Amino acid sequence: MEPCFEIMAQADDDVMMRRLIIRADRVVLPFLRQWGMPALRMSLAVVFIWFGALKVLGVSPVVDLVASTVYLVDPDWFVPALGVVELSVGFGLAINRGLRLVLAVLFVQLVGTFLVFVLLPNVAFQDGNPLKLTVEGEFIVKNVVLLAAAMVVGSQLRVGGKGVAAS
């Protein structure tokens, strides 16, 4: 094929690809705009309800980690109380009520999880190297994603209003 025809064929392919993308965008983007925020809010709710229930029921795998980190209080009451807080956050997110308070509590709770890095670095890092996380360290670092998700949910709050604008 002549170079000129190859360029024209490539241009036709590019136009067809752009048209296909535009068609897909017209279907996918409205779906994402309608359901993305509720899905994000509900996924946060599920995580907090699940983790909170595990703590309340006394079957959470992080009981010892919490007890070691917050060593000034009795874990027999603190861990279940933390579970109740997490359940409250989860249910607040699920029913889309009181989100300003819910997100503030969520923020404080998640920031508190990072105390492990300060108080128990030997639990969070392998060989004292902050780039080599342990399983516990990875578990805590993922809270950065939960914090970012909460920020996105919070960014959709109506100024002076109730609930989330996009859900």
SERO-4910 file (N, C-alpha, C, O; in steps of 0.05 Angstrom, whole numbers):
BEGIN
 pado doro    nc1    nc2    nc3   cac1   cac2   cac3    cc1    cc2    cc3    oc1    oc2    oc3
  Met    A     17    -23      0      0      0      0     18     25      0     39     25     13
  Glu    A     10     45    -15     25     70    -16     25     84     11      5     82     26
  Pro    A     46     98     18     47    112     44     24    131     48     14    133     70
  Cys    A     16    144     27     -7    164     29    -32    149     37    -47    159     54
  Phe    A    -37    126     25    -62    110     31    -60     99     60    -81     96     73
  Glu    A    -36     92     68    -32     82     96    -40    103    116    -53     97    136
  Ile    A    -31    128    111    -38    150    129    -68    154    129    -79    159    151
  Met    A    -81    153    106   -110    157    104   -124    135    119   -144    140    133
  Ala    A   -115    110    116   -127     87    129   -124     90    159   -143     84    174
  Gln    A   -101     99    168    -97    103    197   -115    125    207   -126    123    229
  Ala    A   -118    146    192   -136    168    200   -165    158    202   -179    165    221
  Asp    A   -174    141    183   -201    129    185   -203    112    209   -224    113    223
  Asp    A   -183     97    216   -183     80    240   -185     97    265   -200     91    284
  Asp    A   -170    120    265   -171    138    288   -199    150    292   -209    152    314
  Val    A   -211    158    270   -238    170    271   -258    149    281   -275    155    298
  Met    A   -256    124    271   -274    103    280   -270     97    309   -289     93    324
  Met    A   -245     97    318   -239     92    346   -251    114    364   -262    109    385
  Arg    A   -247    139    355   -258    162    371   -289    160    372   -300    165    393
  Arg    A   -302    153    351   -331    149    350   -340    127    369   -360    130    384
  Leu    A   -325    106    370   -331     83    388   -328     92    417   -345     85    434
  Ile    A   -307    107    423   -302    117    450   -325    136    458   -335    134    480
  Ile    A   -333    153    440   -355    172    446   -381    157    452   -395    164    470
  Arg    A   -386    137    436   -410    120    440   -409    107    468   -429    107    483
  Ala    A   -386     95    474   -383     82    500   -386    102    522   -399     96    543
  Asp    A   -373    125    519   -375    146    540   -404    155    545   -411    160    568
  Arg    A   -420    156    524   -448    164    527   -464    144    544   -484    151    556
  Val    A   -455    119    544   -469     99    560   -456     97    588   -470     97    609
  Val    A   -430     95    589   -415     89    614   -415    113    633   -420    110    656
  Leu    A   -408    136    623   -405    159    640   -430    167    656   -428    172    680
  Pro    A   -453    168    644   -477    173    660   -482    152    682   -490    158    704
  Phe    A   -476    127    676   -478    105    696   -459    111    719   -467    109    742
  Leu    A   -434    117    712   -414    122    733   -422    147    750   -419    147    774
  Arg    A   -432    167    737   -440    192    751   -463    186    770   -465    197    792
  Gln    A   -482    169    761   -505    163    778   -498    144    801   -508    148    823
  Trp    A   -482    124    796   -478    103    815   -451    102    829   -448     88    848
  Gly    A   -432    117    819   -405    116    831   -404    126    860   -392    112    876
  Met    A   -416    148    865   -415    159    893   -431    141    912   -421    135    934
  Pro    A   -455    133    905   -469    114    924   -453     88    928   -452     77    950
  Ala    A   -440     78    907   -425     53    910   -401     58    928   -394     41    945
  Leu    A   -387     81    926   -365     87    943   -373     90    972   -361     79    990
  Arg    A   -395    104    976   -405    108   1003   -414     82   1016   -408     76   1039
  Met    A   -428     65   1000   -437     39   1011   -413     20   1015   -414      4   1034
  Ser    A   -393     21    998   -370      4   1003   -356     11   1029   -347     -6   1044
  Leu    A   -353     37   1034   -342     46   1060   -360     36   1083   -350     27   1103
  Ala    A   -386     38   1079   -405     28   1100   -401     -1   1106   -400     -9   1129
  Val    A   -399    -17   1085   -395    -46   1088   -369    -52   1104   -370    -68   1122
  Val    A   -348    -39   1097   -322    -43   1111   -325    -36   1140   -317    -52   1157
  Phe    A   -337    -13   1147   -339     -5   1175   -359    -23   1190   -354    -29   1213
  Ile    A   -381    -30   1178   -399    -48   1191   -386    -75   1197   -389    -86   1219
  Trp    A   -373    -86   1177   -360   -112   1179   -339   -112   1201   -339   -128   1219
  Phe    A   -320    -93   1199   -298    -92   1218   -309    -85   1246   -299    -97   1266
  Gly    A   -328    -68   1248   -340    -61   1274   -354    -85   1286   -351    -90   1310
  Ala    A   -369   -100   1271   -383   -124   1281   -362   -144   1291   -367   -157   1312
  Leu    A   -341   -148   1277   -320   -167   1286   -309   -159   1314   -304   -176   1331
  Lys    A   -305   -133   1318   -295   -123   1344   -316   -127   1365   -309   -136   1387
  Val    A   -341   -121   1360   -362   -124   1380   -366   -153   1388   -370   -159   1411
  Leu    A   -364   -170   1368   -367   -199   1373   -343   -212   1385   -343   -236   1392
  Gly    A   -321   -197   1387   -296   -208   1399   -281   -227   1381   -266   -244   1391
  Val    A   -285   -225   1355   -271   -244   1337   -254   -229   1316   -246   -241   1296
  Ser    A   -248   -204   1322   -231   -189   1303   -202   -198   1305   -192   -203   1327
  Pro    A   -188   -201   1283   -160   -209   1284   -142   -186   1293   -118   -190   1296
  Val    A   -152   -162   1297   -135   -140   1305   -137   -133   1335   -127   -112   1343
  Val    A   -150   -150   1350   -154   -144   1379   -127   -140   1392   -123   -120   1406
  Asp    A   -108   -157   1388    -81   -155   1400    -67   -130   1391    -53   -117   1406
  Leu    A    -69   -124   1365    -56   -100   1354    -68    -75   1367    -53    -57   1375
  Val    A    -94    -73   1369   -107    -50   1382    -99    -49   1411    -92    -27   1421
  Ala    A    -99    -72   1425    -92    -72   1453    -63    -63   1457    -57    -48   1477
  Ser    A    -45    -70   1439    -17    -62   1442    -13    -33   1435      4    -20   1447
  Thr    A    -29    -22   1417    -27      6   1409    -39     25   1429    -27     45   1436
  Val    A    -62     18   1439    -76     35   1458    -74     21   1485    -94     12   1497
  Tyr    A    -49     20   1495    -43      4   1519    -52     17   1545    -51      4   1566
  Leu    A    -60     42   1544    -68     56   1568    -97     49   1577   -105     56   1599
  Val    A   -112     36   1559   -140     29   1566   -143     -1   1564   -128    -15   1551
  Asp    A   -163    -11   1579   -169    -39   1579   -181    -48   1553   -202    -38   1545
  Pro    A   -168    -66   1538   -178    -75   1512   -205    -90   1514   -220    -92   1495
  Asp    A   -211   -101   1538   -236   -115   1542   -261    -98   1537   -282   -107   1528
  Trp    A   -258    -72   1543   -280    -54   1537   -274    -36   1513   -292    -28   1498
  Phe    A   -248    -29   1509   -241    -11   1488   -246    -22   1460   -257     -8   1443
  Val    A   -238    -47   1455   -242    -59   1428   -271    -61   1421   -278    -53   1399
  Pro    A   -289    -71   1439   -317    -71   1432   -328    -42   1428   -345    -38   1411
  Ala    A   -319    -24   1445   -328      4   1442   -320     16   1415   -335     30   1402
  Leu    A   -295      9   1407   -286     18   1380   -303      5   1359   -309     18   1338
  Gly    A   -311    -20   1363   -329    -33   1344   -356    -19   1342   -366    -16   1320
  Val    A   -366    -10   1364   -392      5   1364   -389     31   1348   -406     39   1333
  Val    A   -366     44   1352   -360     69   1337   -359     62   1307   -371     77   1291
  Glu    A   -346     41   1300   -344     33   1272   -371     25   1261   -377     32   1238
  Leu    A   -387     11   1276   -414      5   1267   -430     30   1263   -445     32   1243
  Ser    A   -428     49   1281   -442     75   1278   -434     89   1253   -451    100   1238
  Val    A   -408     90   1247   -398    102   1223   -410     88   1199   -419    100   1180
  Gly    A   -408     61   1199   -418     46   1176   -448     50   1171   -456     54   1149
  Phe    A   -464     49   1193   -493     53   1189   -499     82   1181   -518     86   1165
  Gly    A   -484    102   1191   -488    129   1182   -482    132   1152   -497    146   1138
  Leu    A   -461    120   1143   -455    120   1114   -477    106   1098   -485    115   1077
  Ala    A   -486     83   1109   -506     67   1094   -532     82   1091   -545     81   1070
  Ile    A   -541     96   1112   -567    110   1110   -564    139   1101   -583    153   1098
  Asn    A   -539    147   1097   -533    174   1086   -544    196   1104   -556    215   1095
  Arg    A   -540    193   1130   -549    212   1149   -526    221   1167   -509    204   1174
  Gly    A   -526    246   1175   -506    256   1194   -478    253   1183   -459    248   1199
  Leu    A   -474    256   1157   -448    250   1145   -426    269   1155   -403    260   1156
  Arg    A   -432    293   1162   -410    310   1172   -398    298   1197   -373    296   1200
  Leu    A   -415    290   1216   -405    278   1241   -393    250   1235   -372    244   1245
  Val    A   -406    235   1219   -397    208   1212   -369    209   1199   -352    194   1207
  Leu    A   -365    227   1180   -339    229   1167   -318    240   1186   -294    233   1183
  Ala    A   -326    258   1204   -306    267   1224   -297    245   1242   -273    242   1248
  Val    A   -316    228   1251   -309    205   1268   -292    185   1253   -272    175   1263
  Leu    A   -300    180   1228   -285    162   1210   -256    172   1208   -237    157   1210
  Phe    A   -253    198   1203   -226    210   1200   -209    205   1225   -186    196   1223
  Val    A   -220    212   1248   -206    208   1273   -198    179   1278   -176    173   1286
  Gln    A   -217    161   1273   -212    133   1277   -190    123   1259   -172    109   1268
  Leu    A   -191    130   1233   -171    120   1214   -144    133   1220   -123    119   1218
  Val    A   -143    158   1226   -117    171   1233   -105    157   1258    -81    153   1260
  Gly    A   -123    149   1276   -114    135   1300   -100    109   1294    -82    100   1308
  Thr    A   -108     96   1272    -96     71   1265    -66     74   1258    -50     55   1260
  Phe    A    -58     98   1250    -31    102   1242    -12    105   1267     12    106   1264
  Leu    A    -24    105   1291     -7    105   1315     11     81   1316     33     82   1328
  Val    A      3     59   1304     20     35   1303     47     41   1292     67     31   1302
  Phe    A     48     58   1272     74     65   1259     92     80   1279    117     78   1277
  Val    A     80     95   1297     96    111   1316    102     94   1342    124     94   1351
  Leu    A     81     81   1352     83     67   1378     94     39   1375    107     29   1393
  Leu    A     89     26   1353     98     -2   1349    111     -6   1321    101    -23   1306
  Pro    A    132      9   1315    144      6   1289    154    -22   1283    154    -31   1260
  Asn    A    161    -37   1304    171    -65   1300    148    -83   1290    153   -104   1278
  Val    A    123    -75   1295    100    -91   1286     93    -83   1257     82   -100   1242
  Ala    A     98    -58   1250     90    -48   1224    111    -52   1202    105    -53   1178
  Phe    A    136    -53   1210    158    -53   1191    176    -77   1195    181    -86   1218
  Gln    A    186    -89   1173    205   -111   1174    233    -99   1178    241    -81   1163
  Asp    A    247   -109   1197    275   -101   1202    278    -71   1206    299    -60   1201
  Gly    A    257    -58   1216    258    -29   1221    258    -12   1196    262     12   1197
  Asn    A    254    -24   1173    255    -10   1147    226     -1   1140    209    -18   1135
  Pro    A    221     25   1139    194     35   1134    184     29   1105    161     32   1099
  Leu    A    202     19   1088    193     12   1061    185    -18   1060    173    -26   1040
  Lys    A    192    -33   1081    185    -61   1082    163    -66   1103    169    -70   1126
  Leu    A    138    -65   1093    116    -68   1111    111    -97   1119    116   -115   1103
  Thr    A    101   -101   1143     92   -127   1152     62   -129   1143     51   -110   1131
  Val    A     50   -152   1149     21   -155   1143      6   -134   1158    -13   -122   1146
  Glu    A     13   -129   1183     -1   -108   1198      3    -81   1186    -15    -64   1185
  Gly    A     28    -76   1177     34    -50   1165     18    -46   1140      7    -24   1135
  Glu    A     15    -67   1123     -1    -65   1099    -30    -60   1106    -44    -44   1093
  Phe    A    -40    -74   1126    -67    -71   1135    -73    -42   1143    -95    -31   1137
  Ile    A    -53    -29   1155    -57     -1   1164    -54     18   1140    -69     37   1138
  Val    A    -35     14   1123    -30     31   1101    -55     33   1082    -60     54   1071
  Lys    A    -69     11   1080    -93     12   1063   -114     32   1073   -132     40   1058
  Asn    A   -110     41   1098   -129     61   1108   -126     88   1094   -144    105   1095
  Val    A   -103     92   1080   -100    116   1064   -122    117   1042   -133    138   1036
  Val    A   -128     93   1031   -148     92   1010   -176     97   1022   -192    111   1010
  Leu    A   -181     86   1046   -206     92   1059   -209    121   1066   -231    133   1063
  Leu    A   -188    134   1075   -188    163   1080   -194    179   1054   -210    197   1054
  Ala    A   -181    171   1032   -186    185   1007   -215    181    998   -228    199    988
  Ala    A   -225    156   1001   -253    151    994   -272    168   1011   -292    179   1001
  Ala    A   -266    171   1036   -283    188   1054   -281    217   1046   -301    231   1047
  Met    A   -258    225   1037   -255    253   1027   -272    258   1002   -285    279   1000
  Val    A   -273    238    985   -290    241    961   -319    242    968   -334    259    958
  Val    A   -328    225    987   -356    226    996   -361    253   1009   -382    265   1003
  Gly    A   -343    262   1026   -346    288   1038   -347    311   1019   -360    331   1024
  Ser    A   -333    309    997   -332    331    977   -359    335    964   -364    355    952
  Gln    A   -376    315    967   -403    317    954   -424    327    973   -448    329    965
  Leu    A   -417    334    997   -437    345   1016   -447    372   1006   -432    387    995
  Arg    A   -472    376   1010   -483    402   1002   -475    423   1023   -476    417   1047
  Val    A   -468    446   1014   -460    468   1032   -485    475   1049   -506    482   1039
  Gly    A   -482    471   1076   -503    478   1094   -527    460   1092   -547    465   1106
  Gly    A   -526    439   1076   -549    421   1072   -545    395   1085   -527    390   1101
  Lys    A   -563    377   1077   -562    350   1088   -554    330   1067   -560    334   1043
  Gly    A   -540    308   1075   -534    286   1057   -514    293   1036   -500    313   1037
  Val    A   -512    275   1018   -493    277    996   -508    285    971   -529    273    965
  Ala    A   -498    305    957   -512    316    934   -515    295    912   -535    295    898
  Ala    A   -495    279    908   -495    261    885   -507    234    890   -505    216    873
  Ser    A   -519    230    914   -530    203    918   -557    205    931   -569    184    937
***
